[in-house]
Amino acid sequence: MIEPLDSARWWDRMLPVFVRAFVGAGASRETAETAALLVPAEFYRLDAWAVISGAEQALHLTRSAGV
């Protein structure tokens, strides 16, 4: 059975994924590692999120389709 991860362990496992993404986008390794450490805090900032046009309709359609 696969044990669920707590959020801290999940973010720890995602760190190398973010580092690779930043390096792939042209950041230096040092900058990528620093930026990757900031992702969890930035992700949870409520002011950073917005509902894009059409999102509510898409969510209603998927819900009514049983997805």
LOLO-389163 format. One record per residue: residue number from 1; residue in one letter; x negated, y negated, z of N, C-alpha, C in turn. Coordinates in pm, whole numbers, always signed. Layout:
BEGIN
+-----+------+--------+--------+--------+--------+--------+--------+--------+--------+--------+
| pos | code |    n_X |    n_Y |    n_Z |   ca_X |   ca_Y |   ca_Z |    c_X |    c_Y |    c_Z |
+-----+------+--------+--------+--------+--------+--------+--------+--------+--------+--------+
| NUM |    a |      X |      Y |      Z |      X |      Y |      Z |      X |      Y |      Z |
...
+-----+------+--------+--------+--------+--------+--------+--------+--------+--------+--------+
//
This chain:
BEGIN
+-----+------+--------+--------+--------+--------+--------+--------+--------+--------+--------+
| pos | code |    n_X |    n_Y |    n_Z |   ca_X |   ca_Y |   ca_Z |    c_X |    c_Y |    c_Z |
+-----+------+--------+--------+--------+--------+--------+--------+--------+--------+--------+
|   1 |    m |    -83 |   +117 |     +0 |     +0 |     +0 |     +0 |    -89 |   -125 |     +0 |
|   2 |    i |    -49 |   -225 |    -76 |   -123 |   -350 |    -81 |    -73 |   -441 |    +30 |
|   3 |    e |   -167 |   -488 |   +109 |   -132 |   -579 |   +219 |   -119 |   -721 |   +165 |
|   4 |    p |    -16 |   -793 |   +206 |     -5 |   -932 |   +163 |   -115 |  -1017 |   +227 |
|   5 |    l |   -157 |  -1119 |   +155 |   -260 |  -1210 |   +206 |   -195 |  -1327 |   +277 |
|   6 |    d |   -260 |  -1373 |   +383 |   -214 |  -1499 |   +440 |   -263 |  -1610 |   +347 |
|   7 |    s |   -208 |  -1729 |   +362 |   -239 |  -1836 |   +267 |   -387 |  -1872 |   +266 |
|   8 |    a |   -452 |  -1871 |   +379 |   -594 |  -1906 |   +384 |   -677 |  -1807 |   +304 |
|   9 |    r |   -649 |  -1679 |   +318 |   -723 |  -1577 |   +242 |   -692 |  -1588 |    +93 |
|  10 |    w |   -566 |  -1621 |    +59 |   -531 |  -1636 |    -83 |   -611 |  -1751 |   -144 |
|  11 |    w |   -613 |  -1866 |    -76 |   -689 |  -1980 |   -128 |   -837 |  -1946 |   -137 |
|  12 |    d |   -891 |  -1872 |    -40 |  -1032 |  -1831 |    -46 |  -1060 |  -1748 |   -170 |
|  13 |    r |   -968 |  -1659 |   -203 |   -986 |  -1574 |   -321 |   -971 |  -1654 |   -451 |
|  14 |    m |   -896 |  -1763 |   -446 |   -877 |  -1845 |   -565 |   -994 |  -1941 |   -589 |
|  15 |    l |  -1073 |  -1968 |   -487 |  -1183 |  -2064 |   -499 |  -1271 |  -2039 |   -621 |
|  16 |    p |  -1319 |  -1916 |   -644 |  -1404 |  -1895 |   -763 |  -1330 |  -1918 |   -895 |
|  17 |    v |  -1201 |  -1894 |   -895 |  -1121 |  -1918 |  -1016 |  -1122 |  -2068 |  -1049 |
|  18 |    f |  -1102 |  -2151 |   -946 |  -1104 |  -2296 |   -968 |  -1243 |  -2344 |  -1007 |
|  19 |    v |  -1346 |  -2289 |   -945 |  -1484 |  -2327 |   -981 |  -1508 |  -2297 |  -1129 |
|  20 |    r |  -1471 |  -2178 |  -1174 |  -1491 |  -2143 |  -1315 |  -1413 |  -2236 |  -1406 |
|  21 |    a |  -1291 |  -2271 |  -1367 |  -1209 |  -2360 |  -1449 |  -1274 |  -2498 |  -1460 |
|  22 |    f |  -1323 |  -2551 |  -1350 |  -1386 |  -2683 |  -1353 |  -1516 |  -2681 |  -1434 |
|  23 |    v |  -1596 |  -2576 |  -1416 |  -1718 |  -2563 |  -1494 |  -1683 |  -2549 |  -1643 |
|  24 |    g |  -1581 |  -2470 |  -1672 |  -1537 |  -2453 |  -1810 |  -1488 |  -2582 |  -1873 |
|  25 |    a |  -1441 |  -2674 |  -1788 |  -1394 |  -2804 |  -1838 |  -1508 |  -2905 |  -1846 |
|  26 |    g |  -1630 |  -2862 |  -1811 |  -1745 |  -2949 |  -1827 |  -1807 |  -3004 |  -1700 |
|  27 |    a |  -1752 |  -2970 |  -1584 |  -1809 |  -3020 |  -1458 |  -1936 |  -2943 |  -1425 |
|  28 |    s |  -2026 |  -3008 |  -1352 |  -2144 |  -2938 |  -1304 |  -2100 |  -2836 |  -1199 |
|  29 |    r |  -2183 |  -2740 |  -1172 |  -2150 |  -2638 |  -1072 |  -2126 |  -2703 |   -936 |
|  30 |    e |  -2210 |  -2798 |   -898 |  -2196 |  -2865 |   -768 |  -2063 |  -2940 |   -760 |
|  31 |    t |  -2029 |  -3015 |   -864 |  -1903 |  -3088 |   -866 |  -1785 |  -2992 |   -866 |
|  32 |    a |  -1797 |  -2883 |   -942 |  -1689 |  -2784 |   -949 |  -1663 |  -2721 |   -812 |
|  33 |    e |  -1769 |  -2689 |   -740 |  -1753 |  -2629 |   -607 |  -1689 |  -2728 |   -510 |
|  34 |    t |  -1729 |  -2853 |   -516 |  -1671 |  -2956 |   -430 |  -1523 |  -2976 |   -464 |
|  35 |    a |  -1493 |  -2987 |   -592 |  -1355 |  -3008 |   -636 |  -1267 |  -2889 |   -599 |
|  36 |    a |  -1319 |  -2768 |   -616 |  -1241 |  -2648 |   -585 |  -1200 |  -2645 |   -438 |
|  37 |    l |  -1285 |  -2694 |   -351 |  -1252 |  -2697 |   -208 |  -1138 |  -2794 |   -178 |
|  38 |    l |  -1116 |  -2891 |   -266 |  -1009 |  -2990 |   -246 |   -874 |  -2944 |   -299 |
|  39 |    v |   -871 |  -2841 |   -380 |   -745 |  -2798 |   -445 |   -634 |  -2766 |   -345 |
|  40 |    p |   -657 |  -2687 |   -240 |   -545 |  -2655 |   -150 |   -479 |  -2778 |    -90 |
|  41 |    a |   -558 |  -2874 |    -43 |   -500 |  -2994 |    +18 |   -423 |  -3076 |    -86 |
|  42 |    e |   -477 |  -3084 |   -207 |   -409 |  -3159 |   -312 |   -280 |  -3089 |   -355 |
|  43 |    f |   -282 |  -2959 |   -357 |   -165 |  -2882 |   -401 |    -43 |  -2911 |   -313 |
|  44 |    y |    -65 |  -2925 |   -185 |    +46 |  -2943 |    -91 |    +90 |  -3089 |    -73 |
|  45 |    r |    +28 |  -3183 |   -144 |    +68 |  -3323 |   -134 |   +203 |  -3343 |   -202 |
|  46 |    l |   +303 |  -3380 |   -127 |   +438 |  -3397 |   -183 |   +444 |  -3509 |   -285 |
|  47 |    d |   +363 |  -3614 |   -267 |   +366 |  -3725 |   -362 |   +302 |  -3690 |   -496 |
|  48 |    a |   +237 |  -3576 |   -505 |   +172 |  -3535 |   -629 |   +266 |  -3457 |   -721 |
|  49 |    w |   +383 |  -3423 |   -674 |   +477 |  -3341 |   -750 |   +591 |  -3427 |   -806 |
|  50 |    a |   +640 |  -3387 |   -921 |   +755 |  -3452 |   -982 |   +832 |  -3348 |  -1062 |
|  51 |    v |   +962 |  -3364 |  -1068 |  +1044 |  -3274 |  -1149 |  +1044 |  -3329 |  -1291 |
|  52 |    i |   +997 |  -3247 |  -1384 |   +990 |  -3292 |  -1523 |  +1125 |  -3275 |  -1592 |
|  53 |    s |  +1144 |  -3351 |  -1695 |  +1269 |  -3347 |  -1770 |  +1297 |  -3205 |  -1819 |
|  54 |    g |  +1416 |  -3158 |  -1795 |  +1456 |  -3026 |  -1840 |  +1430 |  -2914 |  -1741 |
|  55 |    a |  +1358 |  -2943 |  -1634 |  +1323 |  -2838 |  -1538 |  +1446 |  -2782 |  -1468 |
|  56 |    e |  +1534 |  -2870 |  -1424 |  +1654 |  -2822 |  -1353 |  +1739 |  -2734 |  -1444 |
|  57 |    q |  +1757 |  -2775 |  -1566 |  +1837 |  -2695 |  -1661 |  +1771 |  -2559 |  -1683 |
|  58 |    a |  +1639 |  -2558 |  -1698 |  +1568 |  -2432 |  -1718 |  +1583 |  -2340 |  -1598 |
|  59 |    l |  +1576 |  -2395 |  -1477 |  +1592 |  -2314 |  -1357 |  +1735 |  -2258 |  -1347 |
|  60 |    h |  +1834 |  -2338 |  -1381 |  +1973 |  -2291 |  -1379 |  +1993 |  -2179 |  -1482 |
|  61 |    l |  +1934 |  -2194 |  -1600 |  +1947 |  -2092 |  -1703 |  +1884 |  -1960 |  -1661 |
|  62 |    t |  +1765 |  -1968 |  -1602 |  +1698 |  -1844 |  -1560 |  +1773 |  -1779 |  -1445 |
|  63 |    r |  +1826 |  -1860 |  -1354 |  +1903 |  -1804 |  -1243 |  +2029 |  -1735 |  -1295 |
|  64 |    s |  +2100 |  -1800 |  -1387 |  +2224 |  -1740 |  -1439 |  +2195 |  -1617 |  -1524 |
|  65 |    a |  +2073 |  -1607 |  -1577 |  +2035 |  -1489 |  -1655 |  +1984 |  -1376 |  -1565 |
|  66 |    g |  +1977 |  -1403 |  -1434 |  +1934 |  -1299 |  -1341 |  +1784 |  -1286 |  -1328 |
|  67 |    v |  +1711 |  -1386 |  -1374 |  +1565 |  -1381 |  -1367 |  +1518 |  -1444 |  -1240 |
+-----+------+--------+--------+--------+--------+--------+--------+--------+--------+--------+
//
